[in-house]
Amino acid sequence: DTGVSQNPRHKITKRGQNVTFRCDPISEHNRLYWYRQTLGQGPEFLTYFQNEAQLEKSRLLSDRFSAERPKGSFSTLEIQRTEQGDSAMYLCASLTWTGTGSGNTIYFGEGSWLTVV
Amino acid sequence: AQTVTQSQPEMSVQEAETVTLSCTYDTSESNYYLFWYKQPPSRQMILVIRQEAYKQQNATENRFSVNFQKAAKSFSLKISDSQLGDTAMYFCAFMKLRGSNYKLTFGKGTLLTVNP
């Protein structure tokens, strides 16, 4: 499977606990994105990496959220002291920009569902 | 900032018929991409079709085609010969090219149900 891989697919946690999600992008893709999606809404941008550098963070990414991409390969998204409002699907996506029209498409993983109880 | 509006929260169509999903967007950019993504009940977001703003010709992919009206900032998706497997959420998305982060801005989606 050469697509974007995310795990765990589902996570139920108690309020106040920490959770971590992992994303393995398509191997040749140097750009990696995290989005959050709640029921009935479109995905909302959280953060973006180019190789190992985190170049943009949304205001949605509070201090309790941290993302890393060591060595520019896989990425992790950690949520500390989870709150019920963090319940959502967390989507990872990757892209390599070819500079021409045909190859520039963002590919998504299956997402990681978080339920905070 | 860019905004994407999908004014139809839900739509339904009979199998084998044609349906059009609407999308409008607001931007001051002149160079951008537009996308339609499909998210079936299994939840993985799948690319349906892409349109580069500098191209006047409307994109087509098999049964899927778009009507891109740049001046009107409109980007509708037409699905011909609808199939049961087309049942899904459909999201319109905008990608700004200036600035080089290439992130997507999504609309709220349209839930399409194809009835047998």
Interface residues (C-beta under 8 A of the other chain):
Chain A: R31 Y33 Y35 G40 Q41 G42 P43 E44 F45 Y48 Q50 L55 E56 M89 L91 A93 L95 W97 G101 N104 T105 I106 Y107 F108 G109 E110 G111
Chain B: V4 Y33 F35 Y37 S42 R43 Q44 M45 I46 L47 R50 E52 K55 F91 A93 M95 S100 N101 Y102 K103 L104 T105 F106 G107 K108 G109
